[in-house]
């Protein structure tokens, strides 16, 4: 049994957390990201007992993995 | 013969270096505590350990309000936990689990619903 990750979500998402949410590696191909996003979204869909908060996190993770949000939290 | 000598030398050398490193570390700690760097480092550690989940976030994760009963929360949790075990990710499963842990404490202190 693996140990659960501590605490809540990070205040600002980074690529590492995005990859963890989707259950993929950071260096994964775009096609695989979409596949993982569909899989995780189905499991956590608000219409099927999931929550909107988790759904928004999953979407944010997908956008980050596909490079749509250039948010590295730093000026460089 | 030469091999044994060499091995002896290496073992002795590493022992000495190890002790030296340890002493240097202790000295550095002592210096730091004088200048207050250690206190800052300690506070950082505490903040990181205290990066716990808030009740508000826990409720958002499970999609429940303050009026939701403990039974309903458990149902939500079971479903999300199972779903993420099957098709989701371990990270999300962790968050769901931490959210339930957090709310369990809240509900126990209130004494309604009596989480077992």
N, CA and C atoms of all chains as a GROMACS GRO file, in nm:
protein
  576
    1UNK      N    1   0.085  -0.120   0.000
    1UNK     CA    2   0.000   0.000   0.000
    1UNK      C    3   0.088   0.124   0.000
    2UNK      N    4   0.066   0.208  -0.100
    2UNK     CA    5   0.145   0.332  -0.105
    2UNK      C    6   0.090   0.430  -0.002
    3UNK      N    7   0.180   0.522   0.036
    3UNK     CA    8   0.140   0.624   0.132
    3UNK      C    9   0.069   0.737   0.059
    4UNK      N   10  -0.042   0.784   0.113
    4UNK     CA   11  -0.116   0.891   0.049
    4UNK      C   12  -0.037   1.021   0.054
    5UNK      N   13  -0.056   1.102  -0.051
    5UNK     CA   14   0.007   1.234  -0.050
    5UNK      C   15  -0.054   1.318   0.060
    6UNK      N   16   0.030   1.403   0.121
    6UNK     CA   17  -0.016   1.485   0.234
    6UNK      C   18  -0.089   1.610   0.186
    7UNK      N   19  -0.179   1.659   0.269
    7UNK     CA   20  -0.236   1.791   0.251
    7UNK      C   21  -0.328   1.806   0.131
    8UNK      N   22  -0.359   1.932   0.102
    8UNK     CA   23  -0.449   1.960  -0.010
    8UNK      C   24  -0.373   1.989  -0.138
    9UNK      N   25  -0.441   2.054  -0.230
    9UNK     CA   26  -0.376   2.091  -0.356
    9UNK      C   27  -0.282   2.207  -0.333
   10UNK      N   28  -0.186   2.222  -0.425
   10UNK     CA   29  -0.095   2.336  -0.416
   10UNK      C   30  -0.171   2.463  -0.451
   11UNK      N   31  -0.122   2.575  -0.394
   11UNK     CA   32  -0.189   2.703  -0.419
   11UNK      C   33  -0.188   2.734  -0.568
   12UNK      N   34  -0.074   2.713  -0.633
   12UNK     CA   35  -0.068   2.729  -0.778
   12UNK      C   36  -0.016   2.599  -0.838
   13UNK      N   37  -0.083   2.554  -0.940
   13UNK     CA   38  -0.046   2.427  -0.999
   13UNK      C   39   0.082   2.439  -1.082
   14UNK      N   40   0.164   2.339  -1.075
   14UNK     CA   41   0.278   2.333  -1.166
   14UNK      C   42   0.273   2.203  -1.245
   15UNK      N   43   0.369   2.185  -1.335
   15UNK     CA   44   0.366   2.067  -1.423
   15UNK      C   45   0.370   1.938  -1.344
   16UNK      N   46   0.446   1.942  -1.234
   16UNK     CA   47   0.459   1.820  -1.154
   16UNK      C   48   0.322   1.777  -1.099
   17UNK      N   49   0.251   1.875  -1.040
   17UNK     CA   50   0.121   1.842  -0.983
   17UNK      C   51   0.023   1.803  -1.093
   18UNK      N   52   0.031   1.872  -1.206
   18UNK     CA   53  -0.059   1.840  -1.318
   18UNK      C   54  -0.040   1.695  -1.362
   19UNK      N   55   0.087   1.654  -1.371
   19UNK     CA   56   0.116   1.517  -1.412
   19UNK      C   57   0.063   1.417  -1.308
   20UNK      N   58   0.076   1.453  -1.182
   20UNK     CA   59   0.027   1.364  -1.075
   20UNK      C   60  -0.126   1.350  -1.083
   21UNK      N   61  -0.192   1.463  -1.108
   21UNK     CA   62  -0.339   1.458  -1.112
   21UNK      C   63  -0.386   1.366  -1.224
   22UNK      N   64  -0.320   1.377  -1.339
   22UNK     CA   65  -0.362   1.294  -1.453
   22UNK      C   66  -0.302   1.154  -1.447
   23UNK      N   67  -0.209   1.133  -1.356
   23UNK     CA   68  -0.148   1.001  -1.345
   23UNK      C   69  -0.057   0.968  -1.462
   24UNK      N   70   0.012   1.070  -1.513
   24UNK     CA   71   0.107   1.047  -1.623
   24UNK      C   72   0.243   1.104  -1.584
   25UNK      N   73   0.342   1.075  -1.670
   25UNK     CA   74   0.472   1.135  -1.645
   25UNK      C   75   0.476   1.274  -1.707
   26UNK      N   76   0.568   1.358  -1.656
   26UNK     CA   77   0.574   1.496  -1.703
   26UNK      C   78   0.610   1.506  -1.851
   27UNK      N   79   0.682   1.405  -1.901
   27UNK     CA   80   0.732   1.412  -2.038
   27UNK      C   81   0.643   1.335  -2.135
   28UNK      N   82   0.514   1.328  -2.102
   28UNK     CA   83   0.424   1.245  -2.181
   28UNK      C   84   0.378   1.318  -2.308
   29UNK      N   85   0.340   1.241  -2.410
   29UNK     CA   86   0.295   1.301  -2.536
   29UNK      C   87   0.155   1.358  -2.521
   30UNK      N   88   0.122   1.457  -2.607
   30UNK     CA   89  -0.007   1.526  -2.598
   30UNK      C   90  -0.123   1.428  -2.612
   31UNK      N   91  -0.106   1.331  -2.698
   31UNK     CA   92  -0.213   1.232  -2.721
   31UNK      C   93  -0.245   1.157  -2.592
   32UNK      N   94  -0.141   1.121  -2.520
   32UNK     CA   95  -0.157   1.046  -2.396
   32UNK      C   96  -0.223   1.133  -2.288
   33UNK      N   97  -0.190   1.263  -2.292
   33UNK     CA   98  -0.251   1.355  -2.195
   33UNK      C   99  -0.401   1.357  -2.214
   34UNK      N  100  -0.444   1.366  -2.341
   34UNK     CA  101  -0.588   1.372  -2.368
   34UNK      C  102  -0.656   1.244  -2.324
   35UNK      N  103  -0.588   1.134  -2.349
   35UNK     CA  104  -0.643   1.004  -2.309
   35UNK      C  105  -0.658   0.997  -2.156
   36UNK      N  106  -0.552   1.038  -2.086
   36UNK     CA  107  -0.553   1.034  -1.940
   36UNK      C  108  -0.659   1.129  -1.886
   37UNK      N  109  -0.672   1.246  -1.950
   37UNK     CA  110  -0.771   1.344  -1.905
   37UNK      C  111  -0.911   1.285  -1.914
   38UNK      N  112  -0.940   1.216  -2.026
   38UNK     CA  113  -1.073   1.157  -2.045
   38UNK      C  114  -1.098   1.053  -1.935
   39UNK      N  115  -0.997   0.971  -1.910
   39UNK     CA  116  -1.011   0.863  -1.812
   39UNK      C  117  -1.037   0.918  -1.672
   40UNK      N  118  -0.954   1.016  -1.632
   40UNK     CA  119  -0.968   1.072  -1.497
   40UNK      C  120  -1.096   1.152  -1.485
   41UNK      N  121  -1.135   1.220  -1.592
   41UNK     CA  122  -1.257   1.301  -1.588
   41UNK      C  123  -1.380   1.212  -1.575
   42UNK      N  124  -1.381   1.101  -1.644
   42UNK     CA  125  -1.494   1.007  -1.632
   42UNK      C  126  -1.506   0.959  -1.488
   43UNK      N  127  -1.393   0.932  -1.426
   43UNK     CA  128  -1.393   0.881  -1.289
   43UNK      C  129  -1.441   0.986  -1.190
   44UNK      N  130  -1.421   1.114  -1.222
   44UNK     CA  131  -1.453   1.221  -1.126
   44UNK      C  132  -1.559   1.316  -1.179
   45UNK      N  133  -1.640   1.271  -1.273
   45UNK     CA  134  -1.734   1.366  -1.334
   45UNK      C  135  -1.841   1.408  -1.233
   46UNK      N  136  -1.871   1.540  -1.229
   46UNK     CA  137  -1.970   1.590  -1.133
   46UNK      C  138  -2.106   1.524  -1.149
   47UNK      N  139  -2.141   1.484  -1.272
   47UNK     CA  140  -2.271   1.420  -1.292
   47UNK      C  141  -2.274   1.279  -1.236
   48UNK      N  142  -2.159   1.223  -1.208
   48UNK     CA  143  -2.155   1.085  -1.160
   48UNK      C  144  -2.094   1.078  -1.020
   49UNK      N  145  -2.130   1.174  -0.937
   49UNK     CA  146  -2.086   1.167  -0.798
   49UNK      C  147  -1.957   1.240  -0.768
   50UNK      N  148  -1.898   1.299  -0.872
   50UNK     CA  149  -1.774   1.373  -0.850
   50UNK      C  150  -1.803   1.514  -0.802
   51UNK      N  151  -1.700   1.597  -0.791
   51UNK     CA  152  -1.720   1.735  -0.748
   51UNK      C  153  -1.668   1.831  -0.855
   52UNK      N  154  -1.726   1.951  -0.857
   52UNK     CA  155  -1.684   2.051  -0.955
   52UNK      C  156  -1.541   2.096  -0.930
   53UNK      N  157  -1.505   2.096  -0.804
   53UNK     CA  158  -1.370   2.139  -0.768
   53UNK      C  159  -1.266   2.046  -0.830
   54UNK      N  160  -1.287   1.914  -0.815
   54UNK     CA  161  -1.193   1.818  -0.873
   54UNK      C  162  -1.193   1.828  -1.025
   55UNK      N  163  -1.314   1.847  -1.083
   55UNK     CA  164  -1.322   1.858  -1.229
   55UNK      C  165  -1.242   1.977  -1.280
   56UNK      N  166  -1.252   2.090  -1.207
   56UNK     CA  167  -1.178   2.208  -1.251
   56UNK      C  168  -1.028   2.185  -1.238
   57UNK      N  169  -0.990   2.112  -1.134
   57UNK     CA  170  -0.847   2.081  -1.116
   57UNK      C  171  -0.798   1.993  -1.230
   58UNK      N  172  -0.880   1.897  -1.271
   58UNK     CA  173  -0.840   1.805  -1.377
   58UNK      C  174  -0.826   1.880  -1.509
   59UNK      N  175  -0.921   1.972  -1.534
   59UNK     CA  176  -0.911   2.051  -1.658
   59UNK      C  177  -0.788   2.140  -1.656
   60UNK      N  178  -0.763   2.199  -1.540
   60UNK     CA  179  -0.645   2.285  -1.527
   60UNK      C  180  -0.517   2.204  -1.552
   61UNK      N  181  -0.517   2.081  -1.500
   61UNK     CA  182  -0.400   1.995  -1.518
   61UNK      C  183  -0.379   1.963  -1.666
   62UNK      N  184  -0.488   1.937  -1.737
   62UNK     CA  185  -0.476   1.906  -1.880
   62UNK      C  186  -0.420   2.025  -1.955
   63UNK      N  187  -0.475   2.143  -1.927
   63UNK     CA  188  -0.427   2.263  -1.996
   63UNK      C  189  -0.279   2.285  -1.970
   64UNK      N  190  -0.239   2.258  -1.846
   64UNK     CA  191  -0.098   2.280  -1.814
   64UNK      C  192  -0.010   2.179  -1.887
   65UNK      N  193  -0.053   2.055  -1.892
   65UNK     CA  194   0.028   1.953  -1.959
   65UNK      C  195   0.035   1.979  -2.109
   66UNK      N  196  -0.070   2.040  -2.166
   66UNK     CA  197  -0.070   2.070  -2.309
   66UNK      C  198  -0.007   2.206  -2.337
   67UNK      N  199   0.040   2.271  -2.231
   67UNK     CA  200   0.112   2.397  -2.249
   67UNK      C  201   0.024   2.515  -2.281
   68UNK      N  202  -0.105   2.506  -2.244
   68UNK     CA  203  -0.194   2.619  -2.274
   68UNK      C  204  -0.180   2.730  -2.171
   69UNK      N  205  -0.141   2.694  -2.050
   69UNK     CA  206  -0.119   2.797  -1.950
   69UNK      C  207   0.031   2.805  -1.922
   70UNK      N  208   0.087   2.916  -1.956
   70UNK     CA  209   0.230   2.935  -1.930
   70UNK      C  210   0.246   2.995  -1.792
   71UNK      N  211   0.225   2.912  -1.694
   71UNK     CA  212   0.230   2.963  -1.556
   71UNK      C  213   0.337   2.887  -1.480
   72UNK      N  214   0.453   2.947  -1.470
   72UNK     CA  215   0.559   2.881  -1.396
   72UNK      C  216   0.578   2.947  -1.260
   73UNK      N  217   0.500   3.050  -1.234
   73UNK     CA  218   0.507   3.114  -1.104
   73UNK      C  219   0.630   3.200  -1.083
   74UNK      N  220   0.710   3.214  -1.187
   74UNK     CA  221   0.830   3.296  -1.172
   74UNK      C  222   0.843   3.389  -1.291
   75UNK      N  223   0.923   3.492  -1.276
   75UNK     CA  224   0.936   3.592  -1.382
   75UNK      C  225   1.027   3.545  -1.494
   76UNK      N  226   1.100   3.437  -1.473
   76UNK     CA  227   1.196   3.393  -1.574
   76UNK      C  228   1.135   3.299  -1.677
   77UNK      N  229   4.813  -0.866  -0.032
   77UNK     CA  230   4.874  -0.785   0.074
   77UNK      C  231   4.850  -0.637   0.050
   78UNK      N  232   4.884  -0.597  -0.072
   78UNK     CA  233   4.866  -0.455  -0.106
   78UNK      C  234   4.717  -0.420  -0.102
   79UNK      N  235   4.634  -0.517  -0.144
   79UNK     CA  236   4.490  -0.495  -0.144
   79UNK      C  237   4.439  -0.471  -0.004
   80UNK      N  238   4.488  -0.551   0.090
   80UNK     CA  239   4.442  -0.536   0.228
   80UNK      C  240   4.482  -0.402   0.287
   81UNK      N  241   4.607  -0.363   0.255
   81UNK     CA  242   4.655  -0.232   0.303
   81UNK      C  243   4.565  -0.121   0.252
   82UNK      N  244   4.536  -0.132   0.121
   82UNK     CA  245   4.456  -0.028   0.057
   82UNK      C  246   4.316  -0.023   0.123
   83UNK      N  247   4.259  -0.143   0.145
   83UNK     CA  248   4.126  -0.150   0.205
   83UNK      C  249   4.128  -0.087   0.344
   84UNK      N  250   4.231  -0.120   0.421
   84UNK     CA  251   4.246  -0.062   0.554
   84UNK      C  252   4.248   0.089   0.549
   85UNK      N  253   4.327   0.138   0.456
   85UNK     CA  254   4.343   0.283   0.441
   85UNK      C  255   4.209   0.348   0.411
   86UNK      N  256   4.136   0.285   0.318
   86UNK     CA  257   4.008   0.343   0.277
   86UNK      C  258   3.910   0.346   0.394
   87UNK      N  259   3.904   0.235   0.468
   87UNK     CA  260   3.811   0.228   0.582
   87UNK      C  261   3.845   0.334   0.684
   88UNK      N  262   3.974   0.345   0.716
   88UNK     CA  263   4.016   0.443   0.816
   88UNK      C  264   3.988   0.584   0.768
   89UNK      N  265   4.022   0.608   0.640
   89UNK     CA  266   4.004   0.742   0.583
   89UNK      C  267   3.859   0.784   0.586
   90UNK      N  268   3.770   0.693   0.545
   90UNK     CA  269   3.629   0.730   0.540
   90UNK      C  270   3.576   0.757   0.680
   91UNK      N  271   3.627   0.683   0.779
   91UNK     CA  272   3.584   0.707   0.916
   91UNK      C  273   3.621   0.847   0.961
   92UNK      N  274   3.743   0.885   0.931
   92UNK     CA  275   3.790   1.018   0.972
   92UNK      C  276   3.709   1.127   0.903
   93UNK      N  277   3.690   1.110   0.774
   93UNK     CA  278   3.616   1.211   0.697
   93UNK      C  279   3.473   1.220   0.748
   94UNK      N  280   3.414   1.105   0.776
   94UNK     CA  281   3.277   1.104   0.826
   94UNK      C  282   3.266   1.183   0.955
   95UNK      N  283   3.360   1.161   1.046
   95UNK     CA  284   3.355   1.233   1.173
   95UNK      C  285   3.372   1.383   1.150
   96UNK      N  286   3.465   1.415   1.059
   96UNK     CA  287   3.492   1.556   1.031
   96UNK      C  288   3.367   1.624   0.977
   97UNK      N  289   3.299   1.556   0.886
   97UNK     CA  290   3.178   1.612   0.827
   97UNK      C  291   3.072   1.634   0.934
   98UNK      N  292   3.059   1.536   1.022
   98UNK     CA  293   2.960   1.546   1.128
   98UNK      C  294   2.988   1.665   1.218
   99UNK      N  295   3.118   1.681   1.254
   99UNK     CA  296   3.155   1.794   1.340
   99UNK      C  297   3.128   1.926   1.271
  100UNK      N  298   3.161   1.930   1.141
  100UNK     CA  299   3.139   2.053   1.067
  100UNK      C  300   2.991   2.088   1.065
  101UNK      N  301   2.909   1.984   1.050
  101UNK     CA  302   2.764   2.005   1.046
  101UNK      C  303   2.715   2.060   1.179
  102UNK      N  304   2.769   2.003   1.289
  102UNK     CA  305   2.726   2.050   1.421
  102UNK      C  306   2.767   2.195   1.441
  103UNK      N  307   2.891   2.224   1.395
  103UNK     CA  308   2.940   2.361   1.410
  103UNK      C  309   2.853   2.456   1.329
  104UNK      N  310   2.820   2.414   1.209
  104UNK     CA  311   2.737   2.498   1.123
  104UNK      C  312   2.602   2.525   1.187
  105UNK      N  313   2.546   2.422   1.249
  105UNK     CA  314   2.417   2.439   1.317
  105UNK      C  315   2.430   2.539   1.430
  106UNK      N  316   2.540   2.526   1.507
  106UNK     CA  317   2.561   2.617   1.619
  106UNK      C  318   2.573   2.760   1.568
  107UNK      N  319   2.651   2.778   1.462
  107UNK     CA  320   2.667   2.912   1.404
  107UNK      C  321   2.533   2.967   1.358
  108UNK      N  322   2.457   2.881   1.293
  108UNK     CA  323   2.330   2.926   1.236
  108UNK      C  324   2.233   2.966   1.345
  109UNK      N  325   2.232   2.890   1.454
  109UNK     CA  326   2.136   2.923   1.559
  109UNK      C  327   2.171   3.058   1.621
  110UNK      N  328   2.302   3.090   1.620
  110UNK     CA  329   2.343   3.221   1.671
  110UNK      C  330   2.288   3.332   1.582
  111UNK      N  331   2.298   3.311   1.451
  111UNK     CA  332   2.258   3.417   1.358
  111UNK      C  333   2.109   3.412   1.326
  112UNK      N  334   2.039   3.311   1.378
  112UNK     CA  335   1.895   3.309   1.358
  112UNK      C  336   1.853   3.244   1.228
  113UNK      N  337   1.950   3.191   1.152
  113UNK     CA  338   1.914   3.125   1.026
  113UNK      C  339   1.837   2.997   1.055
  114UNK      N  340   1.881   2.927   1.160
  114UNK     CA  341   1.818   2.798   1.192
  114UNK      C  342   1.672   2.818   1.228
  115UNK      N  343   1.645   2.928   1.300
  115UNK     CA  344   1.506   2.952   1.338
  115UNK      C  345   1.419   2.970   1.215
  116UNK      N  346   1.477   3.042   1.118
  116UNK     CA  347   1.402   3.065   0.995
  116UNK      C  348   1.378   2.932   0.924
  117UNK      N  349   1.484   2.850   0.920
  117UNK     CA  350   1.472   2.721   0.853
  117UNK      C  351   1.368   2.636   0.922
  118UNK      N  352   1.366   2.645   1.056
  118UNK     CA  353   1.272   2.565   1.133
  118UNK      C  354   1.130   2.610   1.104
  119UNK      N  355   1.111   2.742   1.097
  119UNK     CA  356   0.977   2.793   1.068
  119UNK      C  357   0.932   2.746   0.931
  120UNK      N  358   1.025   2.744   0.835
  120UNK     CA  359   0.990   2.694   0.702
  120UNK      C  360   0.943   2.552   0.711
  121UNK      N  361   1.015   2.472   0.789
  121UNK     CA  362   0.978   2.332   0.805
  121UNK      C  363   0.839   2.318   0.861
  122UNK      N  364   0.811   2.401   0.962
  122UNK     CA  365   0.680   2.394   1.027
  122UNK      C  366   0.572   2.430   0.927
  123UNK      N  367   0.599   2.534   0.848
  123UNK     CA  368   0.497   2.578   0.754
  123UNK      C  369   0.469   2.468   0.652
  124UNK      N  370   0.577   2.399   0.611
  124UNK     CA  371   0.559   2.294   0.512
  124UNK      C  372   0.478   2.178   0.572
  125UNK      N  373   0.511   2.144   0.696
  125UNK     CA  374   0.439   2.034   0.760
  125UNK      C  375   0.296   2.076   0.784
  126UNK      N  376   0.277   2.209   0.808
  126UNK     CA  377   0.143   2.258   0.835
  126UNK      C  378   0.066   2.290   0.709
  127UNK      N  379   0.118   2.249   0.594
  127UNK     CA  380   0.049   2.271   0.468
  127UNK      C  381  -0.068   2.175   0.460
  128UNK      N  382  -0.142   2.172   0.568
  128UNK     CA  383  -0.252   2.077   0.576
  128UNK      C  384  -0.370   2.129   0.496
  129UNK      N  385  -0.462   2.042   0.478
  129UNK     CA  386  -0.583   2.074   0.401
  129UNK      C  387  -0.677   2.154   0.490
  130UNK      N  388  -0.745   2.253   0.432
  130UNK     CA  389  -0.841   2.331   0.509
  130UNK      C  390  -0.978   2.266   0.497
  131UNK      N  391  -1.064   2.302   0.593
  131UNK     CA  392  -1.199   2.243   0.590
  131UNK      C  393  -1.271   2.285   0.463
  132UNK      N  394  -1.248   2.410   0.425
  132UNK     CA  395  -1.316   2.462   0.305
  132UNK      C  396  -1.275   2.380   0.182
  133UNK      N  397  -1.144   2.356   0.168
  133UNK     CA  398  -1.099   2.281   0.052
  133UNK      C  399  -1.150   2.137   0.058
  134UNK      N  400  -1.150   2.081   0.178
  134UNK     CA  401  -1.199   1.944   0.193
  134UNK      C  402  -1.343   1.932   0.144
  135UNK      N  403  -1.424   2.033   0.181
  135UNK     CA  404  -1.565   2.030   0.139
  135UNK      C  405  -1.575   2.046  -0.012
  136UNK      N  406  -1.490   2.130  -0.068
  136UNK     CA  407  -1.492   2.149  -0.213
  136UNK      C  408  -1.455   2.020  -0.286
  137UNK      N  409  -1.352   1.953  -0.234
  137UNK     CA  410  -1.304   1.831  -0.300
  137UNK      C  411  -1.414   1.725  -0.304
  138UNK      N  412  -1.484   1.710  -0.191
  138UNK     CA  413  -1.588   1.608  -0.187
  138UNK      C  414  -1.721   1.661  -0.240
  139UNK      N  415  -1.726   1.792  -0.266
  139UNK     CA  416  -1.848   1.849  -0.320
  139UNK      C  417  -1.963   1.847  -0.221
  140UNK      N  418  -1.934   1.883  -0.096
  140UNK     CA  419  -2.039   1.884   0.006
  140UNK      C  420  -2.045   2.021   0.072
  141UNK      N  421  -2.158   2.052   0.133
  141UNK     CA  422  -2.174   2.179   0.203
  141UNK      C  423  -2.166   2.155   0.353
  142UNK      N  424  -2.180   2.264   0.428
  142UNK     CA  425  -2.170   2.250   0.574
  142UNK      C  426  -2.291   2.177   0.632
  143UNK      N  427  -2.397   2.171   0.553
  143UNK     CA  428  -2.519   2.107   0.606
  143UNK      C  429  -2.521   1.958   0.576
  144UNK      N  430  -2.427   1.914   0.492
  144UNK     CA  431  -2.427   1.773   0.454
  144UNK      C  432  -2.399   1.685   0.576
  145UNK      N  433  -2.474   1.578   0.586
  145UNK     CA  434  -2.455   1.488   0.700
  145UNK      C  435  -2.332   1.399   0.679
  146UNK      N  436  -2.286   1.343   0.788
  146UNK     CA  437  -2.166   1.259   0.780
  146UNK      C  438  -2.191   1.137   0.691
  147UNK      N  439  -2.311   1.083   0.698
  147UNK     CA  440  -2.345   0.966   0.614
  147UNK      C  441  -2.325   0.999   0.467
  148UNK      N  442  -2.377   1.114   0.426
  148UNK     CA  443  -2.367   1.152   0.285
  148UNK      C  444  -2.222   1.174   0.245
  149UNK      N  445  -2.146   1.233   0.337
  149UNK     CA  446  -2.005   1.256   0.308
  149UNK      C  447  -1.934   1.123   0.286
  150UNK      N  448  -1.966   1.027   0.371
  150UNK     CA  449  -1.904   0.895   0.357
  150UNK      C  450  -1.939   0.831   0.223
  151UNK      N  451  -2.066   0.847   0.183
  151UNK     CA  452  -2.108   0.791   0.054
  151UNK      C  453  -2.028   0.854  -0.059
  152UNK      N  454  -2.020   0.987  -0.056
  152UNK     CA  455  -1.945   1.062  -0.158
  152UNK      C  456  -1.800   1.013  -0.162
  153UNK      N  457  -1.744   1.005  -0.044
  153UNK     CA  458  -1.604   0.965  -0.032
  153UNK      C  459  -1.581   0.825  -0.088
  154UNK      N  460  -1.668   0.732  -0.049
  154UNK     CA  461  -1.652   0.594  -0.096
  154UNK      C  462  -1.653   0.588  -0.249
  155UNK      N  463  -1.746   0.663  -0.306
  155UNK     CA  464  -1.761   0.658  -0.452
  155UNK      C  465  -1.637   0.717  -0.520
  156UNK      N  466  -1.596   0.836  -0.471
  156UNK     CA  467  -1.479   0.900  -0.532
  156UNK      C  468  -1.354   0.816  -0.513
  157UNK      N  469  -1.342   0.758  -0.395
  157UNK     CA  470  -1.223   0.678  -0.365
  157UNK      C  471  -1.216   0.556  -0.457
  158UNK      N  472  -1.330   0.489  -0.471
  158UNK     CA  473  -1.336   0.371  -0.558
  158UNK      C  474  -1.306   0.408  -0.703
  159UNK      N  475  -1.375   0.516  -0.748
  159UNK     CA  476  -1.356   0.557  -0.887
  159UNK      C  477  -1.210   0.586  -0.918
  160UNK      N  478  -1.144   0.653  -0.825
  160UNK     CA  479  -1.005   0.689  -0.851
  160UNK      C  480  -0.912   0.569  -0.838
  161UNK      N  481  -0.955   0.470  -0.762
  161UNK     CA  482  -0.876   0.348  -0.756
  161UNK      C  483  -0.885   0.273  -0.888
  162UNK      N  484  -1.002   0.281  -0.951
  162UNK     CA  485  -1.023   0.207  -1.076
  162UNK      C  486  -0.965   0.281  -1.195
  163UNK      N  487  -1.006   0.408  -1.211
  163UNK     CA  488  -0.972   0.477  -1.335
  163UNK      C  489  -0.901   0.610  -1.314
  164UNK      N  490  -0.904   0.663  -1.195
  164UNK     CA  491  -0.846   0.796  -1.174
  164UNK      C  492  -0.697   0.789  -1.145
  165UNK      N  493  -0.649   0.881  -1.063
  165UNK     CA  494  -0.507   0.883  -1.030
  165UNK      C  495  -0.489   0.870  -0.880
  166UNK      N  496  -0.374   0.822  -0.843
  166UNK     CA  497  -0.344   0.803  -0.701
  166UNK      C  498  -0.339   0.937  -0.628
  167UNK      N  499  -0.295   1.039  -0.699
  167UNK     CA  500  -0.285   1.172  -0.638
  167UNK      C  501  -0.423   1.223  -0.598
  168UNK      N  502  -0.519   1.212  -0.691
  168UNK     CA  503  -0.655   1.258  -0.660
  168UNK      C  504  -0.716   1.173  -0.549
  169UNK      N  505  -0.686   1.044  -0.553
  169UNK     CA  506  -0.734   0.956  -0.448
  169UNK      C  507  -0.682   1.002  -0.311
  170UNK      N  508  -0.556   1.043  -0.310
  170UNK     CA  509  -0.497   1.093  -0.186
  170UNK      C  510  -0.573   1.215  -0.136
  171UNK      N  511  -0.604   1.307  -0.229
  171UNK     CA  512  -0.672   1.430  -0.189
  171UNK      C  513  -0.810   1.399  -0.133
  172UNK      N  514  -0.878   1.305  -0.197
  172UNK     CA  515  -1.010   1.264  -0.149
  172UNK      C  516  -0.998   1.207  -0.008
  173UNK      N  517  -0.895   1.126   0.010
  173UNK     CA  518  -0.874   1.064   0.140
  173UNK      C  519  -0.842   1.168   0.247
  174UNK      N  520  -0.755   1.264   0.214
  174UNK     CA  521  -0.720   1.369   0.311
  174UNK      C  522  -0.840   1.455   0.343
  175UNK      N  523  -0.924   1.479   0.243
  175UNK     CA  524  -1.045   1.560   0.265
  175UNK      C  525  -1.136   1.489   0.366
  176UNK      N  526  -1.151   1.358   0.348
  176UNK     CA  527  -1.236   1.284   0.442
  176UNK      C  528  -1.176   1.287   0.582
  177UNK      N  529  -1.045   1.269   0.588
  177UNK     CA  530  -0.976   1.273   0.718
  177UNK      C  531  -1.004   1.404   0.790
  178UNK      N  532  -0.993   1.514   0.713
  178UNK     CA  533  -1.012   1.647   0.770
  178UNK      C  534  -1.154   1.663   0.823
  179UNK      N  535  -1.252   1.625   0.741
  179UNK     CA  536  -1.392   1.642   0.780
  179UNK      C  537  -1.429   1.549   0.896
  180UNK      N  538  -1.363   1.434   0.901
  180UNK     CA  539  -1.390   1.340   1.010
  180UNK      C  540  -1.362   1.407   1.145
  181UNK      N  541  -1.249   1.479   1.149
  181UNK     CA  542  -1.213   1.549   1.273
  181UNK      C  543  -1.317   1.655   1.305
  182UNK      N  544  -1.357   1.730   1.202
  182UNK     CA  545  -1.454   1.838   1.223
  182UNK      C  546  -1.585   1.782   1.279
  183UNK      N  547  -1.634   1.675   1.215
  183UNK     CA  548  -1.763   1.620   1.256
  183UNK      C  549  -1.756   1.554   1.392
  184UNK      N  550  -1.640   1.496   1.422
  184UNK     CA  551  -1.629   1.432   1.554
  184UNK      C  552  -1.633   1.536   1.664
  185UNK      N  553  -1.568   1.651   1.640
  185UNK     CA  554  -1.566   1.755   1.743
  185UNK      C  555  -1.706   1.815   1.762
  186UNK      N  556  -1.783   1.816   1.652
  186UNK     CA  557  -1.920   1.868   1.665
  186UNK      C  558  -2.010   1.764   1.732
  187UNK      N  559  -1.974   1.639   1.714
  187UNK     CA  560  -2.050   1.534   1.780
  187UNK      C  561  -2.180   1.499   1.710
  188UNK      N  562  -2.201   1.547   1.586
  188UNK     CA  563  -2.324   1.505   1.516
  188UNK      C  564  -2.288   1.407   1.406
  189UNK      N  565  -2.368   1.304   1.394
  189UNK     CA  566  -2.342   1.202   1.294
  189UNK      C  567  -2.248   1.096   1.347
  190UNK      N  568  -2.171   1.128   1.448
  190UNK     CA  569  -2.078   1.036   1.514
  190UNK      C  570  -2.002   0.944   1.416
  191UNK      N  571  -1.901   1.001   1.350
  191UNK     CA  572  -1.819   0.916   1.263
  191UNK      C  573  -1.746   0.808   1.343
  192UNK      N  574  -1.753   0.688   1.295
  192UNK     CA  575  -1.689   0.580   1.369
  192UNK      C  576  -1.551   0.552   1.312
   0.00000   0.00000   0.00000
